[in-house]
Amino acid sequence: MKAFHCDGCGGLVFFENSACVSCGRVLGFSPDELDLSALKPKAGDLWEAMFAAKPGGMFRRCANGIEHGVCNWLVREDDRNPLCVSCRLNEIIPDLNVAGNRERWSRLEQAKRRLIYTLLKLHLPLASGSEATTLRFRFLGEASGGDAVLTGHRDGCITMNIAEADDPVREQRRVSLHEPFRTLLGHFRHEIAHYYWERLVAGTPRLERFRAAFGDERADYQAALQTHYRNGPPTDWTARTVSAYASAHPWEDWAETWAHYLHIVDTIETAASFGLKLKPRDHPAAGSMSADPKTAVREGAGFDLLMSTWFSLTYALNELNRGMGLPDLYPFVLSDPAIGKLRLVHEIIEEVRAAEPGAAAEKRE
C-alpha cells in the first residue's frame, strides 16, 4: 500500500483512516483515483475531495461507513448506489445483532478493501454481464449446532468464515494446520485466485500454459484434498511449490501462487512509496538485486526486476522482524519451478492489464 498524505495539512495518513490524526479533516478513499483525500462538506450528503494533484470531484461517503463505521470509501455524486464499489460486492454480511460481529466485519472489510485496491491497480475485472462471473462476497458465522462454514470460492462467490477475523481462532488453526502464514488478507488473495482462474484461464488459450506449469486440473479435486489432509504434503514440495498446501492440486497451486504474487507486488509498492532503498552489499546475491523498489512497481516493469527486488526486500524485512523477536515476515523459500509459476501469473495479469481500456496511465503516482 502506498503512503498517503492529508491534502489539508500534509500529514501522513493511512489507507484505513477516516480522519486525519493531525488536523481532524474527514478523509475518504476514491477507488477511481486510487487516492485518499481530505474532504470538504458541501450541501446535503455531498463532500468535495481535495486531491492535491487536480481539482476534486463531488462524492458521497459509503453508507456502510456512515451507518456502521466499517468503510472509508467514496461514491461519486452521479452514482446512485449508496455503497462503494467494494461494499456493493457483498451478498451477505455478518449478523450485527451478535456481539462482536461488527468488529469482525470491520476487520474483514479492511482486508477486502486492500484486496480490491490491488485488483483495481492491476486493472483486473470485478464484474461482467453474467451474475456467475461477477465477484461477490458472503461473510458467514457458524450457528451453534449448525453446519460448518467453509471459506472458499464457488461460481464467482467468495465465502469467508467470520471466525477467521478472531486472532486466537485464526492462530489456533494456523498452528494446527502447520501453516507458517495465515492472515485475513492472505485468505482473500487465495480465494480471489480461484475466481480469476475461472475468469482468465478456464476455457481460454491460456489453459494449456497453465497445465504446462501447474499440472492438469482435471485430476479429482476432492480426492486430492483428502490425500493431502490424510498424508500431508510430499517431502519434496519445497522444490516445486510456494507452500505445502499448493502441492495438493493444480487449482490450489495456482491459488497459492497467485496469492504470493499479490503479497509481492503490494509489499514492494509499500516499500517504494515510503522511499525504502536497499543496499545489500554483503549478501552473495547482491549483484542481481535491485536497490530501489520504486523501479519494480512501475507499469511494464519486468518480472525479473520484480523478483530481484523482492528477494532483497525479504532479507531486510525478515531480519527486521527477527530483531523484534517476531517470526519472519515472509517465511518461504521460492524454488525455480515456483518462480516459473509466479512468472506465468505475472504474464497473465500483464496481458489482462494491456487489454483493459485506459489501462496505460496510473491515476496518480
Buried (B, 14 or more C-beta within 10 A) or exposed (E): BBBBBBBBEEBEBEBBBBBBEEEEBBBBBBBEBBBBBBBBEEEEBBBBBBBBEEEBBBBBBBBBBEEBEBBBBBBBBEBEEBBBBBBBBBEEBBBEEEEEBBEBBBBBBBBBBBBBBBBBBBBBBBBEEEEEBBBBBBBBBEEEEEEEBEBBBEEBBBBBBBBBBBEEEBEEBBEEEEBEBBEBBBBBBBBBBBBBBBBBBEEEEBEEBBBEBBBEBEEEBEEBBEEBEEEEBBEEBBEBBBBBBBBBBBBBBBBBBBBBBBBBBBBBBBBBBEEBEBEBEEBEEBEEBBBEBBBBBEBEBEBEBBBBBBBBBBBBBBEEBEEEEEEBBBEBEBBEBBBBBBBBBBEBBBEBBEEEEEEEEEBEE
